[in-house]
């Protein structure tokens, strides 16, 4: 990690997430962690998520049929690399869809 790295965090009623953005050498790569906050983990088979930057759409990725581990966490290093364009003032919006439900919340740099 270096001082240019950003970590966007936020939570909704059922989910929380953080998206570290690693910046260096003129490019940036991403990781995502999504956590289910409720105790009925067995009800969640798979979920979909969509993440994008609120203003400039520098960051824009999604995954269908993601699954949680036994602790209710999902973590993935994303095979995406962009030119270094994300700033600490950006906000990310994440949408999580599961079991016919959907939740949107905003992630801000901490």
N, C-alpha and C positions, 0 to 999 in steps of 0.2 A: 504494500500500500504506500502511496505517496500523498503529498499534500494536495495534489490536484484531484484526487479521487473524491467522488460524491457518493452519498448514500441517501436514497430517497425512501422514506418510511411513512406509513399511514395505516389506518385501520377503519373498518366498518363495523357493523353490528355483529357479523358472523366470522369475518376474515380479517387478517392483518397481513401486511406484506412489507418487504424491503427489497430494494433494487440497488445494489452497489454498481456504480459506473467507474470502471478503472481507466484512467486517462494517462497517456504517455506516448512519446514518440509520434505525436501527431494523430493518434487514433484512440478509440475507446472501445472497450468490450464490456459486456454486461453479465450480471448474474441475477437470479431472482429467487426469493424465498417467499412462500405463501404458507400461512398457518391458519388452520381452522380453529376457532376459539371455543366451540361448543364441545360437549362431552360425548355426543352421539356419533362418534366417528364411524361406526359400522354402517350408518345410513348413507355415507358418502362413498359411492363406488368410484366414479370418475368425475372430473370437473373440467371445464374449459376456462381459459382466461385470455384476456386481451389487454395489452398495455400500450399506451401511446402518450406522447408528450402533449400537454394541453394546448400549447401555443404553436409550436413550429413543426411538430411531427418528425423530429429527428429520430426519436425512439418510437418504434412501431413493431410490436411482435405479439404473437399469440401461440397458444397450444391447445389442441383438443385432446380429450381423453387423458388428461394428466391424472395422477393418483397420489394419494397421501401415504406417508409411512405410518407406522403404528402410533407415533406420537402426534399425528395430525399435521405433519410438516411436509412440504414439497420444496425441493431445492434443485436448481439447475444452473449450470454455467452455460450461457447461451453462445452458440457458434456464430455470433454476429459481431462484425467489427465495422465501425463507421469512422469517418473523419471526426476529430475531436470538436464537437459542436454543442454538447450539453453544458448548460451553465447551472450554477447553484441557485439561480432564480427560477429555473424551470420547475414546473409541476407535472407529475405523471398522473394519469387517470387509469385505474385498473378496473376491469369488469370481470367478475367471477360468476360463472353460471354452473349450477349444480341442481340435480333433482327437480328441474322445472322452475327453480328460483334463480334470481339474479341479484347481485349487489355491486354497486359502483362506489369507489372511494378514491380520494386524492392522496398522492404520496408527495411529500415535500422534502427537500434536502435538510438533513439534521445538522 
